[in-house]
């Protein structure tokens, strides 16, 4: 199994999740009222878990989810799982409306790999506890059903094949950083693949750019953009032009399509 969770977690209907969440939020507000808004995430996580347990809820903390693909392994950890159905990601981000897309994307990745529909991000560092529901709308089977578009790809066969096999194993809709980390491992490891590339403008050194190399003079970049767009491609073209590389391979993971585009130096 490419995805294993240390405990069984089941999906529930929206009304059941919301009814449970209504009770959880009462204790989340009590936790913030007691601790204020300046504590660390782990403190809120522990305090909320204890409050819930004291009131009869079944709570698991730091639940491990193990992802594997070939020789690559990655452990993810769920902050709180309540009554074996509700997954909560706890944050202490100190800004107004501080729950951002990265937080949502992190929880969405967890829900996708678990094949669970609903979860919630909680932020305790705002004046009042901030919460955002996150829903995963695609099943395991739907995320593994995708087409491959490699008509505009001219690059290493191993890079393309490895990415197709990885997404086939894990499915689409996961965090780009997970795909990137796995691909770096499969391509030879960070010592071989990740490199600082010298950048120049009009022959003048302007610093180093962190890159993932597919070969000594070719890099790859993984994104998750709904419908590849010309504007983003133009930025990649300018990045390539300032580098010593000859090609940049753009890999985009959409819900139902995996697309490969090779950008070549003019």
C-alpha positions in Angstrom: 0.0 0.0 0.0 1.5 3.4 -1.0 -0.5 5.2 1.8 -0.9 3.8 5.3 -2.5 5.4 8.3 -1.8 4.3 11.9 -5.6 4.4 12.8 -8.7 3.9 10.7 -10.5 7.2 9.9 -13.9 7.2 8.2 -15.8 9.8 6.2 -19.1 11.1 7.6 -21.9 13.2 6.2 -21.7 17.0 6.3 -24.3 17.3 9.0 -22.6 14.7 11.2 -19.3 16.5 10.9 -20.8 19.9 11.6 -22.6 18.6 14.7 -19.3 17.2 16.1 -17.4 20.4 15.1 -19.9 22.5 17.0 -19.0 20.7 20.2 -15.2 20.8 19.4 -15.3 24.5 18.8 -16.8 25.2 22.2 -13.7 23.6 23.7 -11.4 25.4 21.2 -12.9 28.8 22.4 -12.4 27.7 26.0 -8.8 26.8 25.3 -8.1 30.2 23.8 -9.9 32.0 26.6 -7.7 30.2 29.1 -4.4 30.5 27.3 -4.8 33.8 25.4 -3.7 34.1 21.8 0.1 33.9 22.2 0.9 30.3 22.9 2.6 27.9 20.5 0.7 25.5 18.3 1.7 22.4 20.3 0.4 24.0 23.5 -3.1 24.7 21.9 -3.0 21.2 20.4 -2.3 19.6 23.7 -4.8 21.7 25.7 -7.6 21.2 23.2 -7.0 17.4 23.2 -7.1 17.2 27.0 -10.2 19.3 27.2 -11.9 17.1 24.6 -10.8 13.9 26.4 -12.0 15.2 29.7 -15.5 15.6 28.1 -15.7 12.1 26.7 -14.3 12.5 23.1 -11.9 10.0 21.6 -8.8 12.0 20.6 -5.6 10.9 18.8 -2.7 13.3 18.5 0.1 13.4 15.9 -1.4 10.5 13.9 1.1 9.2 11.4 0.3 8.7 7.7 3.0 7.0 5.8 3.4 7.6 2.1 5.7 5.2 0.1 6.7 5.0 -3.6 9.5 2.7 -4.5 12.4 3.5 -2.2 10.9 6.8 -1.1 9.0 7.1 2.2 7.5 10.2 3.8 5.6 10.5 7.1 2.8 13.0 7.5 1.3 13.8 11.0 -2.3 14.8 11.6 -2.5 17.2 14.6 -5.8 15.9 16.0 -8.3 13.2 15.0 -11.6 13.4 17.0 -13.9 10.4 17.3 -12.0 8.7 14.4 -13.8 11.0 11.9 -12.8 14.7 12.3 -9.3 15.7 11.3 -8.1 19.1 12.7 -4.9 21.0 11.7 -3.9 23.4 14.5 -2.2 26.7 13.7 -1.0 29.7 15.7 -0.5 32.2 12.9 -0.3 35.7 14.2 -2.1 37.8 11.6 -5.7 38.9 10.9 -7.5 36.2 8.9 -4.2 34.2 9.1 -5.4 30.9 7.7 -3.9 30.9 4.3 -3.9 28.7 1.2 -0.8 26.9 2.4 -2.6 25.8 5.5 -5.6 24.7 3.5 -3.4 22.9 1.0 -1.7 21.0 3.8 -5.0 19.7 5.2 -6.4 19.0 1.8 -3.3 16.8 1.1 -4.0 14.9 4.3 -7.7 14.4 3.4 -6.8 13.2 -0.1 -4.3 10.6 1.0 -6.8 9.4 3.7 -9.7 9.3 1.3 -11.6 11.4 3.8 -14.0 14.1 2.7 -13.9 16.7 5.5 -11.5 18.4 7.9 -10.9 21.8 9.5 -8.0 24.2 10.1 -8.1 26.0 13.4 -6.0 29.1 14.1 -5.7 30.2 17.8 -3.4 33.2 17.4 -6.1 35.6 16.2 -8.4 37.6 18.5 -11.0 34.9 18.2 -10.3 31.3 17.2 -10.4 31.3 13.4 -11.6 28.1 11.6 -11.9 27.1 8.0 -13.6 23.9 6.7 -11.7 22.0 4.0 -13.4 19.5 1.7 -11.9 16.9 -0.5 -14.2 16.2 -3.4 -12.3 13.5 -5.2 -12.0 9.8 -4.2 -8.8 7.8 -4.5 -10.0 6.3 -7.8 -10.9 9.7 -9.3 -7.5 11.2 -8.3 -5.8 8.3 -10.0 -7.8 8.7 -13.2 -5.8 11.3 -15.3 -4.5 11.8 -18.8 -0.9 12.4 -19.7 0.0 15.2 -22.2 3.7 15.0 -23.2 3.5 16.2 -26.8 5.6 19.3 -25.9 8.1 17.4 -23.8 11.7 16.8 -25.0 13.6 15.6 -22.0 14.9 12.6 -20.0 12.6 9.6 -20.4 13.2 8.7 -16.8 11.9 12.0 -15.5 8.6 11.7 -17.4 8.1 8.1 -16.6 8.9 8.5 -12.9 6.5 11.3 -12.5 3.7 9.4 -14.3 4.3 6.4 -12.0 4.4 8.6 -8.9 1.1 10.3 -9.6 -0.4 7.0 -10.7 0.5 5.6 -7.2 -0.5 8.6 -5.1 -3.0 10.3 -7.3 -3.4 14.0 -8.1 -4.4 17.0 -5.8 -1.5 16.5 -3.3 0.9 19.2 -2.2 3.5 20.2 -4.9 6.2 19.9 -2.2 5.4 16.2 -1.8 5.7 15.4 -5.5 8.9 17.5 -5.6 10.5 15.8 -2.6 9.7 12.3 -4.0 11.0 13.2 -7.5 14.3 14.6 -6.1 14.7 11.3 -4.3 13.9 9.2 -7.4 16.2 11.3 -9.6 19.2 10.7 -7.4 18.7 12.6 -4.1 19.1 16.2 -3.0 22.9 16.1 -3.3 22.7 15.2 -6.9 19.5 17.0 -8.0 19.2 20.2 -5.9 21.7 22.8 -7.0 22.3 26.5 -6.8 22.6 27.9 -10.4 24.4 31.1 -11.1 22.2 33.7 -12.7 23.2 36.6 -15.0 21.7 39.6 -16.6 23.5 41.0 -19.6 26.6 39.1 -18.5 26.5 40.5 -14.9 26.3 38.0 -12.0 23.1 38.6 -10.1 23.1 35.7 -7.6 22.2 32.0 -7.4 18.9 30.3 -8.1 17.9 27.1 -6.3 17.0 24.5 -9.0 16.1 20.8 -9.4 18.3 19.4 -12.1 17.2 16.6 -14.5 20.7 16.6 -16.0 23.7 19.0 -15.7 22.2 21.5 -18.1 18.4 20.8 -17.6 16.1 21.6 -14.7 12.5 20.6 -13.9 9.8 22.5 -12.0 6.6 21.0 -10.7 3.4 23.0 -10.3 -0.3 22.5 -9.7 -2.0 25.2 -11.8 -5.5 24.9 -13.1 -5.0 24.9 -16.9 -1.4 25.7 -17.8 -1.3 29.4 -18.7 0.9 31.4 -21.0 1.7 34.0 -18.4 3.4 31.5 -16.1 5.2 30.0 -19.0 6.6 33.4 -19.9 8.1 33.7 -16.4 9.7 30.3 -16.7 11.2 31.4 -20.1 12.7 34.6 -18.5 14.1 32.5 -15.6 15.7 30.1 -18.1 17.1 33.0 -20.1 19.0 34.3 -17.0 20.4 30.9 -16.2 23.2 28.8 -17.9 20.7 25.9 -18.5 19.6 24.8 -21.9 16.1 23.5 -21.0 13.5 23.7 -18.3 11.0 21.0 -18.0 7.6 22.2 -16.6 5.5 19.5 -15.0 1.9 20.5 -14.1 -0.4 18.3 -12.0 -4.1 19.1 -12.5 -7.0 17.1 -11.1 -7.3 14.9 -14.2 -4.3 15.7 -16.3 -0.5 15.5 -16.0 1.2 17.8 -18.5 4.8 18.0 -19.5 6.2 21.0 -21.4 9.9 21.6 -22.3 11.0 25.2 -22.5 14.2 25.7 -24.6 16.6 28.5 -24.6 15.9 30.8 -27.6 
